[in-house]
């Protein structure tokens, strides 16, 4: 599977695309700018692959299996204190109950 290969090799680039490392740097730059700003709260909306790369940047153990276990939607809170990024998963998708 091509997507798994991009998790295993962040430098892997398919024709016409960007590598996972390039995409990771792109989203990390956005988040760094938010952390540097005076804004108290910011919401960033993205797709699961890019979000996974962002999470992997701050937690290297975030891998392909973690990506597969994301829900749709999914919500994470990133906070920056004492020069450290902390992550917390806020969304826990519950199974859909039978509707009658």
PDB file as gemmi writes it, atoms N, CA and C in Angstrom:
CRYST1    1.000    1.000    1.000  90.00  90.00  90.00 P 1                      
ATOM      1  N   UNK A   1       0.846  -1.172   0.000  1.00  0.00           N  
ATOM      2  CA  UNK A   1       0.000   0.000   0.000  1.00  0.00           C  
ATOM      3  C   UNK A   1       0.900   1.247   0.000  1.00  0.00           C  
ATOM      4  N   UNK A   2       0.601   2.159  -0.902  1.00  0.00           N  
ATOM      5  CA  UNK A   2       1.424   3.359  -1.060  1.00  0.00           C  
ATOM      6  C   UNK A   2       1.379   4.262   0.167  1.00  0.00           C  
ATOM      7  N   UNK A   3       0.206   4.402   0.781  1.00  0.00           N  
ATOM      8  CA  UNK A   3       0.101   5.293   1.928  1.00  0.00           C  
ATOM      9  C   UNK A   3       0.966   4.797   3.087  1.00  0.00           C  
ATOM     10  N   UNK A   4       0.931   3.509   3.368  1.00  0.00           N  
ATOM     11  CA  UNK A   4       1.768   2.950   4.431  1.00  0.00           C  
ATOM     12  C   UNK A   4       3.244   3.204   4.134  1.00  0.00           C  
ATOM     13  N   UNK A   5       3.630   3.072   2.882  1.00  0.00           N  
ATOM     14  CA  UNK A   5       5.026   3.302   2.500  1.00  0.00           C  
ATOM     15  C   UNK A   5       5.457   4.731   2.826  1.00  0.00           C  
ATOM     16  N   UNK A   6       4.548   5.692   2.719  1.00  0.00           N  
ATOM     17  CA  UNK A   6       4.903   7.080   3.021  1.00  0.00           C  
ATOM     18  C   UNK A   6       5.050   7.317   4.516  1.00  0.00           C  
ATOM     19  N   UNK A   7       4.449   6.470   5.341  1.00  0.00           N  
ATOM     20  CA  UNK A   7       4.661   6.546   6.793  1.00  0.00           C  
ATOM     21  C   UNK A   7       6.012   5.936   7.155  1.00  0.00           C  
ATOM     22  N   UNK A   8       6.375   4.869   6.450  1.00  0.00           N  
ATOM     23  CA  UNK A   8       7.631   4.177   6.728  1.00  0.00           C  
ATOM     24  C   UNK A   8       8.839   4.959   6.223  1.00  0.00           C  
ATOM     25  N   UNK A   9       8.674   5.678   5.119  1.00  0.00           N  
ATOM     26  CA  UNK A   9       9.764   6.444   4.514  1.00  0.00           C  
ATOM     27  C   UNK A   9       9.264   7.859   4.254  1.00  0.00           C  
ATOM     28  N   UNK A  10       9.563   8.766   5.166  1.00  0.00           N  
ATOM     29  CA  UNK A  10       9.059  10.144   5.061  1.00  0.00           C  
ATOM     30  C   UNK A  10       9.619  10.885   3.856  1.00  0.00           C  
ATOM     31  N   UNK A  11      10.688  10.375   3.261  1.00  0.00           N  
ATOM     32  CA  UNK A  11      11.290  11.006   2.087  1.00  0.00           C  
ATOM     33  C   UNK A  11      10.667  10.520   0.781  1.00  0.00           C  
ATOM     34  N   UNK A  12       9.870   9.431   0.842  1.00  0.00           N  
ATOM     35  CA  UNK A  12       9.271   8.849  -0.356  1.00  0.00           C  
ATOM     36  C   UNK A  12       8.340   9.859  -1.028  1.00  0.00           C  
ATOM     37  N   UNK A  13       8.529  10.020  -2.337  1.00  0.00           N  
ATOM     38  CA  UNK A  13       7.717  10.978  -3.088  1.00  0.00           C  
ATOM     39  C   UNK A  13       7.261  10.302  -4.372  1.00  0.00           C  
ATOM     40  N   UNK A  14       5.950  10.319  -4.599  1.00  0.00           N  
ATOM     41  CA  UNK A  14       5.407   9.783  -5.834  1.00  0.00           C  
ATOM     42  C   UNK A  14       5.282  10.908  -6.852  1.00  0.00           C  
ATOM     43  N   UNK A  15       5.298  10.548  -8.114  1.00  0.00           N  
ATOM     44  CA  UNK A  15       5.273  11.533  -9.196  1.00  0.00           C  
ATOM     45  C   UNK A  15       4.116  12.514  -9.021  1.00  0.00           C  
ATOM     46  N   UNK A  16       4.447  13.786  -9.071  1.00  0.00           N  
ATOM     47  CA  UNK A  16       3.442  14.844  -8.986  1.00  0.00           C  
ATOM     48  C   UNK A  16       3.024  15.192  -7.568  1.00  0.00           C  
ATOM     49  N   UNK A  17       3.622  14.557  -6.573  1.00  0.00           N  
ATOM     50  CA  UNK A  17       3.234  14.804  -5.186  1.00  0.00           C  
ATOM     51  C   UNK A  17       4.378  15.312  -4.354  1.00  0.00           C  
ATOM     52  N   UNK A  18       4.132  15.393  -3.075  1.00  0.00           N  
ATOM     53  CA  UNK A  18       5.174  15.795  -2.139  1.00  0.00           C  
ATOM     54  C   UNK A  18       5.439  14.642  -1.189  1.00  0.00           C  
ATOM     55  N   UNK A  19       6.597  14.634  -0.592  1.00  0.00           N  
ATOM     56  CA  UNK A  19       6.932  13.599   0.378  1.00  0.00           C  
ATOM     57  C   UNK A  19       6.196  13.895   1.684  1.00  0.00           C  
ATOM     58  N   UNK A  20       6.120  12.896   2.529  1.00  0.00           N  
ATOM     59  CA  UNK A  20       5.512  13.105   3.850  1.00  0.00           C  
ATOM     60  C   UNK A  20       6.292  14.145   4.639  1.00  0.00           C  
ATOM     61  N   UNK A  21       7.607  14.143   4.487  1.00  0.00           N  
ATOM     62  CA  UNK A  21       8.432  15.133   5.199  1.00  0.00           C  
ATOM     63  C   UNK A  21       8.099  16.551   4.731  1.00  0.00           C  
ATOM     64  N   UNK A  22       7.928  16.730   3.422  1.00  0.00           N  
ATOM     65  CA  UNK A  22       7.571  18.058   2.894  1.00  0.00           C  
ATOM     66  C   UNK A  22       6.198  18.488   3.411  1.00  0.00           C  
ATOM     67  N   UNK A  23       5.240  17.574   3.399  1.00  0.00           N  
ATOM     68  CA  UNK A  23       3.899  17.888   3.892  1.00  0.00           C  
ATOM     69  C   UNK A  23       3.941  18.187   5.394  1.00  0.00           C  
ATOM     70  N   UNK A  24       4.729  17.391   6.130  1.00  0.00           N  
ATOM     71  CA  UNK A  24       4.869  17.605   7.571  1.00  0.00           C  
ATOM     72  C   UNK A  24       5.429  18.997   7.841  1.00  0.00           C  
ATOM     73  N   UNK A  25       6.467  19.381   7.115  1.00  0.00           N  
ATOM     74  CA  UNK A  25       7.060  20.706   7.305  1.00  0.00           C  
ATOM     75  C   UNK A  25       6.051  21.805   6.995  1.00  0.00           C  
ATOM     76  N   UNK A  26       5.226  21.585   5.981  1.00  0.00           N  
ATOM     77  CA  UNK A  26       4.218  22.579   5.602  1.00  0.00           C  
ATOM     78  C   UNK A  26       3.219  22.811   6.739  1.00  0.00           C  
ATOM     79  N   UNK A  27       2.675  21.739   7.318  1.00  0.00           N  
ATOM     80  CA  UNK A  27       1.683  21.906   8.387  1.00  0.00           C  
ATOM     81  C   UNK A  27       2.344  22.363   9.687  1.00  0.00           C  
ATOM     82  N   UNK A  28       3.557  21.911   9.960  1.00  0.00           N  
ATOM     83  CA  UNK A  28       4.251  22.341  11.175  1.00  0.00           C  
ATOM     84  C   UNK A  28       4.540  23.838  11.119  1.00  0.00           C  
ATOM     85  N   UNK A  29       4.882  24.360   9.947  1.00  0.00           N  
ATOM     86  CA  UNK A  29       5.105  25.802   9.803  1.00  0.00           C  
ATOM     87  C   UNK A  29       3.849  26.585  10.154  1.00  0.00           C  
ATOM     88  N   UNK A  30       2.699  26.094   9.724  1.00  0.00           N  
ATOM     89  CA  UNK A  30       1.426  26.760  10.042  1.00  0.00           C  
ATOM     90  C   UNK A  30       1.199  26.747  11.556  1.00  0.00           C  
ATOM     91  N   UNK A  31       1.374  25.599  12.163  1.00  0.00           N  
ATOM     92  CA  UNK A  31       1.144  25.471  13.608  1.00  0.00           C  
ATOM     93  C   UNK A  31       2.145  26.313  14.392  1.00  0.00           C  
ATOM     94  N   UNK A  32       3.396  26.340  13.971  1.00  0.00           N  
ATOM     95  CA  UNK A  32       4.395  27.180  14.642  1.00  0.00           C  
ATOM     96  C   UNK A  32       4.002  28.649  14.597  1.00  0.00           C  
ATOM     97  N   UNK A  33       3.476  29.093  13.460  1.00  0.00           N  
ATOM     98  CA  UNK A  33       3.024  30.486  13.351  1.00  0.00           C  
ATOM     99  C   UNK A  33       1.873  30.759  14.314  1.00  0.00           C  
ATOM    100  N   UNK A  34       0.979  29.810  14.459  1.00  0.00           N  
ATOM    101  CA  UNK A  34      -0.133  29.963  15.400  1.00  0.00           C  
ATOM    102  C   UNK A  34       0.405  30.058  16.824  1.00  0.00           C  
ATOM    103  N   UNK A  35       1.338  29.176  17.169  1.00  0.00           N  
ATOM    104  CA  UNK A  35       1.909  29.203  18.518  1.00  0.00           C  
ATOM    105  C   UNK A  35       2.622  30.526  18.801  1.00  0.00           C  
ATOM    106  N   UNK A  36       3.228  31.132  17.791  1.00  0.00           N  
ATOM    107  CA  UNK A  36       3.953  32.397  17.964  1.00  0.00           C  
ATOM    108  C   UNK A  36       3.013  33.600  18.027  1.00  0.00           C  
ATOM    109  N   UNK A  37       1.797  33.425  17.553  1.00  0.00           N  
ATOM    110  CA  UNK A  37       0.859  34.550  17.485  1.00  0.00           C  
ATOM    111  C   UNK A  37       0.309  34.880  18.871  1.00  0.00           C  
ATOM    112  N   UNK A  38      -0.376  35.990  18.930  1.00  0.00           N  
ATOM    113  CA  UNK A  38      -0.984  36.436  20.176  1.00  0.00           C  
ATOM    114  C   UNK A  38      -2.382  35.840  20.372  1.00  0.00           C  
ATOM    115  N   UNK A  39      -2.831  35.050  19.428  1.00  0.00           N  
ATOM    116  CA  UNK A  39      -4.176  34.488  19.493  1.00  0.00           C  
ATOM    117  C   UNK A  39      -4.283  33.473  20.622  1.00  0.00           C  
ATOM    118  N   UNK A  40      -5.392  33.529  21.333  1.00  0.00           N  
ATOM    119  CA  UNK A  40      -5.573  32.605  22.444  1.00  0.00           C  
ATOM    120  C   UNK A  40      -5.971  31.213  21.961  1.00  0.00           C  
ATOM    121  N   UNK A  41      -6.888  31.150  21.001  1.00  0.00           N  
ATOM    122  CA  UNK A  41      -7.373  29.869  20.478  1.00  0.00           C  
ATOM    123  C   UNK A  41      -7.457  29.927  18.962  1.00  0.00           C  
ATOM    124  N   UNK A  42      -7.051  28.857  18.317  1.00  0.00           N  
ATOM    125  CA  UNK A  42      -7.112  28.757  16.862  1.00  0.00           C  
ATOM    126  C   UNK A  42      -7.582  27.357  16.507  1.00  0.00           C  
ATOM    127  N   UNK A  43      -8.440  27.257  15.509  1.00  0.00           N  
ATOM    128  CA  UNK A  43      -8.888  25.957  15.011  1.00  0.00           C  
ATOM    129  C   UNK A  43      -8.265  25.749  13.643  1.00  0.00           C  
ATOM    130  N   UNK A  44      -7.636  24.597  13.458  1.00  0.00           N  
ATOM    131  CA  UNK A  44      -7.079  24.218  12.160  1.00  0.00           C  
ATOM    132  C   UNK A  44      -7.830  22.979  11.710  1.00  0.00           C  
ATOM    133  N   UNK A  45      -8.380  23.032  10.521  1.00  0.00           N  
ATOM    134  CA  UNK A  45      -9.127  21.909   9.968  1.00  0.00           C  
ATOM    135  C   UNK A  45      -8.321  21.333   8.815  1.00  0.00           C  
ATOM    136  N   UNK A  46      -8.144  20.014   8.808  1.00  0.00           N  
ATOM    137  CA  UNK A  46      -7.365  19.369   7.763  1.00  0.00           C  
ATOM    138  C   UNK A  46      -7.856  17.947   7.576  1.00  0.00           C  
ATOM    139  N   UNK A  47      -7.268  17.263   6.634  1.00  0.00           N  
ATOM    140  CA  UNK A  47      -7.625  15.862   6.419  1.00  0.00           C  
ATOM    141  C   UNK A  47      -6.726  14.970   7.281  1.00  0.00           C  
ATOM    142  N   UNK A  48      -7.101  13.709   7.389  1.00  0.00           N  
ATOM    143  CA  UNK A  48      -6.434  12.786   8.301  1.00  0.00           C  
ATOM    144  C   UNK A  48      -4.966  12.560   8.021  1.00  0.00           C  
ATOM    145  N   UNK A  49      -4.577  12.512   6.751  1.00  0.00           N  
ATOM    146  CA  UNK A  49      -3.165  12.255   6.446  1.00  0.00           C  
ATOM    147  C   UNK A  49      -2.277  13.387   6.942  1.00  0.00           C  
ATOM    148  N   UNK A  50      -2.657  14.608   6.643  1.00  0.00           N  
ATOM    149  CA  UNK A  50      -1.848  15.751   7.069  1.00  0.00           C  
ATOM    150  C   UNK A  50      -1.863  15.891   8.588  1.00  0.00           C  
ATOM    151  N   UNK A  51      -3.021  15.649   9.204  1.00  0.00           N  
ATOM    152  CA  UNK A  51      -3.107  15.697  10.657  1.00  0.00           C  
ATOM    153  C   UNK A  51      -2.187  14.636  11.271  1.00  0.00           C  
ATOM    154  N   UNK A  52      -2.154  13.460  10.674  1.00  0.00           N  
ATOM    155  CA  UNK A  52      -1.284  12.389  11.170  1.00  0.00           C  
ATOM    156  C   UNK A  52       0.181  12.793  11.125  1.00  0.00           C  
ATOM    157  N   UNK A  53       0.576  13.463  10.065  1.00  0.00           N  
ATOM    158  CA  UNK A  53       1.967  13.913   9.955  1.00  0.00           C  
ATOM    159  C   UNK A  53       2.281  14.961  11.014  1.00  0.00           C  
ATOM    160  N   UNK A  54       1.337  15.828  11.282  1.00  0.00           N  
ATOM    161  CA  UNK A  54       1.524  16.825  12.340  1.00  0.00           C  
ATOM    162  C   UNK A  54       1.687  16.131  13.689  1.00  0.00           C  
ATOM    163  N   UNK A  55       0.827  15.174  13.974  1.00  0.00           N  
ATOM    164  CA  UNK A  55       0.900  14.457  15.243  1.00  0.00           C  
ATOM    165  C   UNK A  55       2.199  13.661  15.345  1.00  0.00           C  
ATOM    166  N   UNK A  56       2.630  13.096  14.226  1.00  0.00           N  
ATOM    167  CA  UNK A  56       3.885  12.338  14.199  1.00  0.00           C  
ATOM    168  C   UNK A  56       5.078  13.245  14.502  1.00  0.00           C  
ATOM    169  N   UNK A  57       5.011  14.482  14.056  1.00  0.00           N  
ATOM    170  CA  UNK A  57       6.099  15.431  14.328  1.00  0.00           C  
ATOM    171  C   UNK A  57       6.304  15.597  15.832  1.00  0.00           C  
ATOM    172  N   UNK A  58       5.208  15.652  16.574  1.00  0.00           N  
ATOM    173  CA  UNK A  58       5.295  15.880  18.011  1.00  0.00           C  
ATOM    174  C   UNK A  58       5.311  14.588  18.823  1.00  0.00           C  
ATOM    175  N   UNK A  59       4.969  13.461  18.187  1.00  0.00           N  
ATOM    176  CA  UNK A  59       5.014  12.157  18.845  1.00  0.00           C  
ATOM    177  C   UNK A  59       5.428  11.136  17.793  1.00  0.00           C  
ATOM    178  N   UNK A  60       6.709  10.834  17.741  1.00  0.00           N  
ATOM    179  CA  UNK A  60       7.251   9.977  16.690  1.00  0.00           C  
ATOM    180  C   UNK A  60       6.635   8.579  16.667  1.00  0.00           C  
ATOM    181  N   UNK A  61       5.978   8.177  17.739  1.00  0.00           N  
ATOM    182  CA  UNK A  61       5.353   6.845  17.763  1.00  0.00           C  
ATOM    183  C   UNK A  61       4.042   6.823  16.982  1.00  0.00           C  
ATOM    184  N   UNK A  62       3.549   7.986  16.570  1.00  0.00           N  
ATOM    185  CA  UNK A  62       2.314   8.037  15.784  1.00  0.00           C  
ATOM    186  C   UNK A  62       2.630   7.465  14.402  1.00  0.00           C  
ATOM    187  N   UNK A  63       2.079   6.296  14.110  1.00  0.00           N  
ATOM    188  CA  UNK A  63       2.435   5.587  12.885  1.00  0.00           C  
ATOM    189  C   UNK A  63       1.197   5.272  12.039  1.00  0.00           C  
ATOM    190  N   UNK A  64       1.380   4.416  11.051  1.00  0.00           N  
ATOM    191  CA  UNK A  64       0.305   4.060  10.136  1.00  0.00           C  
ATOM    192  C   UNK A  64      -0.880   3.438  10.872  1.00  0.00           C  
ATOM    193  N   UNK A  65      -0.619   2.592  11.858  1.00  0.00           N  
ATOM    194  CA  UNK A  65      -1.711   1.990  12.625  1.00  0.00           C  
ATOM    195  C   UNK A  65      -2.490   3.053  13.393  1.00  0.00           C  
ATOM    196  N   UNK A  66      -1.805   4.053  13.911  1.00  0.00           N  
ATOM    197  CA  UNK A  66      -2.495   5.164  14.577  1.00  0.00           C  
ATOM    198  C   UNK A  66      -3.394   5.895  13.588  1.00  0.00           C  
ATOM    199  N   UNK A  67      -2.875   6.121  12.377  1.00  0.00           N  
ATOM    200  CA  UNK A  67      -3.683   6.762  11.343  1.00  0.00           C  
ATOM    201  C   UNK A  67      -4.941   5.940  11.059  1.00  0.00           C  
ATOM    202  N   UNK A  68      -4.793   4.622  10.963  1.00  0.00           N  
ATOM    203  CA  UNK A  68      -5.941   3.757  10.682  1.00  0.00           C  
ATOM    204  C   UNK A  68      -6.977   3.820  11.803  1.00  0.00           C  
ATOM    205  N   UNK A  69      -6.559   4.145  13.010  1.00  0.00           N  
ATOM    206  CA  UNK A  69      -7.475   4.194  14.151  1.00  0.00           C  
ATOM    207  C   UNK A  69      -8.082   5.567  14.398  1.00  0.00           C  
ATOM    208  N   UNK A  70      -7.779   6.523  13.519  1.00  0.00           N  
ATOM    209  CA  UNK A  70      -8.451   7.818  13.640  1.00  0.00           C  
ATOM    210  C   UNK A  70      -9.916   7.652  13.295  1.00  0.00           C  
ATOM    211  N   UNK A  71     -10.748   8.462  13.911  1.00  0.00           N  
ATOM    212  CA  UNK A  71     -12.160   8.467  13.531  1.00  0.00           C  
ATOM    213  C   UNK A  71     -12.392   9.634  12.576  1.00  0.00           C  
ATOM    214  N   UNK A  72     -13.552   9.679  11.996  1.00  0.00           N  
ATOM    215  CA  UNK A  72     -13.864  10.742  11.049  1.00  0.00           C  
ATOM    216  C   UNK A  72     -15.216  11.337  11.436  1.00  0.00           C  
ATOM    217  N   UNK A  73     -15.215  12.494  12.084  1.00  0.00           N  
ATOM    218  CA  UNK A  73     -14.084  13.396  12.330  1.00  0.00           C  
ATOM    219  C   UNK A  73     -13.268  12.945  13.543  1.00  0.00           C  
ATOM    220  N   UNK A  74     -12.165  13.630  13.757  1.00  0.00           N  
ATOM    221  CA  UNK A  74     -11.346  13.419  14.934  1.00  0.00           C  
ATOM    222  C   UNK A  74     -10.827  14.784  15.374  1.00  0.00           C  
ATOM    223  N   UNK A  75     -10.596  14.946  16.660  1.00  0.00           N  
ATOM    224  CA  UNK A  75     -10.196  16.250  17.184  1.00  0.00           C  
ATOM    225  C   UNK A  75      -9.057  16.059  18.187  1.00  0.00           C  
ATOM    226  N   UNK A  76      -8.004  16.820  17.975  1.00  0.00           N  
ATOM    227  CA  UNK A  76      -6.873  16.839  18.898  1.00  0.00           C  
ATOM    228  C   UNK A  76      -6.630  18.277  19.338  1.00  0.00           C  
ATOM    229  N   UNK A  77      -6.251  18.436  20.581  1.00  0.00           N  
ATOM    230  CA  UNK A  77      -5.872  19.733  21.123  1.00  0.00           C  
ATOM    231  C   UNK A  77      -4.355  19.753  21.247  1.00  0.00           C  
ATOM    232  N   UNK A  78      -3.729  20.738  20.600  1.00  0.00           N  
ATOM    233  CA  UNK A  78      -2.289  20.942  20.737  1.00  0.00           C  
ATOM    234  C   UNK A  78      -2.097  22.209  21.554  1.00  0.00           C  
ATOM    235  N   UNK A  79      -1.273  22.126  22.564  1.00  0.00           N  
ATOM    236  CA  UNK A  79      -0.968  23.312  23.355  1.00  0.00           C  
ATOM    237  C   UNK A  79       0.547  23.446  23.462  1.00  0.00           C  
ATOM    238  N   UNK A  80       0.984  24.679  23.572  1.00  0.00           N  
ATOM    239  CA  UNK A  80       2.416  24.987  23.606  1.00  0.00           C  
ATOM    240  C   UNK A  80       2.719  25.701  24.913  1.00  0.00           C  
ATOM    241  N   UNK A  81       3.405  24.995  25.813  1.00  0.00           N  
ATOM    242  CA  UNK A  81       3.797  25.594  27.085  1.00  0.00           C  
ATOM    243  C   UNK A  81       5.218  25.165  27.420  1.00  0.00           C  
ATOM    244  N   UNK A  82       5.968  26.106  27.956  1.00  0.00           N  
ATOM    245  CA  UNK A  82       7.365  25.857  28.337  1.00  0.00           C  
ATOM    246  C   UNK A  82       8.164  25.224  27.196  1.00  0.00           C  
ATOM    247  N   UNK A  83       8.002  25.778  25.995  1.00  0.00           N  
ATOM    248  CA  UNK A  83       8.713  25.305  24.803  1.00  0.00           C  
ATOM    249  C   UNK A  83       8.446  23.846  24.469  1.00  0.00           C  
ATOM    250  N   UNK A  84       7.281  23.356  24.842  1.00  0.00           N  
ATOM    251  CA  UNK A  84       6.919  21.972  24.571  1.00  0.00           C  
ATOM    252  C   UNK A  84       5.491  21.905  24.037  1.00  0.00           C  
ATOM    253  N   UNK A  85       5.302  21.043  23.030  1.00  0.00           N  
ATOM    254  CA  UNK A  85       3.966  20.844  22.469  1.00  0.00           C  
ATOM    255  C   UNK A  85       3.340  19.637  23.146  1.00  0.00           C  
ATOM    256  N   UNK A  86       2.153  19.833  23.671  1.00  0.00           N  
ATOM    257  CA  UNK A  86       1.401  18.749  24.299  1.00  0.00           C  
ATOM    258  C   UNK A  86       0.183  18.442  23.438  1.00  0.00           C  
ATOM    259  N   UNK A  87      -0.123  17.151  23.319  1.00  0.00           N  
ATOM    260  CA  UNK A  87      -1.263  16.719  22.495  1.00  0.00           C  
ATOM    261  C   UNK A  87      -2.263  16.000  23.378  1.00  0.00           C  
ATOM    262  N   UNK A  88      -3.538  16.259  23.082  1.00  0.00           N  
ATOM    263  CA  UNK A  88      -4.609  15.556  23.784  1.00  0.00           C  
ATOM    264  C   UNK A  88      -5.704  15.252  22.773  1.00  0.00           C  
ATOM    265  N   UNK A  89      -6.123  14.010  22.720  1.00  0.00           N  
ATOM    266  CA  UNK A  89      -7.222  13.634  21.831  1.00  0.00           C  
ATOM    267  C   UNK A  89      -8.524  13.952  22.533  1.00  0.00           C  
ATOM    268  N   UNK A  90      -9.358  14.788  21.898  1.00  0.00           N  
ATOM    269  CA  UNK A  90     -10.612  15.208  22.492  1.00  0.00           C  
ATOM    270  C   UNK A  90     -11.807  14.412  21.975  1.00  0.00           C  
ATOM    271  N   UNK A  91     -11.688  13.887  20.790  1.00  0.00           N  
ATOM    272  CA  UNK A  91     -12.816  13.214  20.144  1.00  0.00           C  
ATOM    273  C   UNK A  91     -12.715  11.724  20.364  1.00  0.00           C  
ATOM    274  N   UNK A  92     -13.759  11.137  20.827  1.00  0.00           N  
ATOM    275  CA  UNK A  92     -13.851   9.683  20.955  1.00  0.00           C  
ATOM    276  C   UNK A  92     -15.143   9.273  20.272  1.00  0.00           C  
ATOM    277  N   UNK A  93     -14.996   8.721  19.097  1.00  0.00           N  
ATOM    278  CA  UNK A  93     -16.191   8.351  18.346  1.00  0.00           C  
ATOM    279  C   UNK A  93     -16.880   7.180  19.022  1.00  0.00           C  
ATOM    280  N   UNK A  94     -18.159   7.360  19.276  1.00  0.00           N  
ATOM    281  CA  UNK A  94     -18.967   6.308  19.889  1.00  0.00           C  
ATOM    282  C   UNK A  94     -19.674   5.526  18.790  1.00  0.00           C  
ATOM    283  N   UNK A  95     -19.891   4.230  19.003  1.00  0.00           N  
ATOM    284  CA  UNK A  95     -20.631   3.449  18.002  1.00  0.00           C  
ATOM    285  C   UNK A  95     -22.048   4.020  17.834  1.00  0.00           C  
ATOM    286  N   UNK A  96     -22.543   3.977  16.627  1.00  0.00           N  
ATOM    287  CA  UNK A  96     -23.897   4.452  16.346  1.00  0.00           C  
ATOM    288  C   UNK A  96     -24.892   3.445  16.898  1.00  0.00           C  
ATOM    289  N   UNK A  97     -25.849   3.928  17.667  1.00  0.00           N  
ATOM    290  CA  UNK A  97     -26.871   3.051  18.233  1.00  0.00           C  
ATOM    291  C   UNK A  97     -28.002   2.918  17.219  1.00  0.00           C  
ATOM    292  N   UNK A  98     -28.737   1.843  17.327  1.00  0.00           N  
ATOM    293  CA  UNK A  98     -29.871   1.620  16.441  1.00  0.00           C  
ATOM    294  C   UNK A  98     -30.904   2.727  16.628  1.00  0.00           C  
ATOM    295  N   UNK A  99     -31.284   3.312  15.519  1.00  0.00           N  
ATOM    296  CA  UNK A  99     -32.300   4.355  15.544  1.00  0.00           C  
ATOM    297  C   UNK A  99     -33.593   3.749  15.032  1.00  0.00           C  
ATOM    298  N   UNK A 100     -34.658   3.901  15.768  1.00  0.00           N  
ATOM    299  CA  UNK A 100     -35.957   3.339  15.361  1.00  0.00           C  
ATOM    300  C   UNK A 100     -36.918   4.414  14.992  1.00  0.00           C  
TER     301      UNK A 100                                                      
END                                                                             
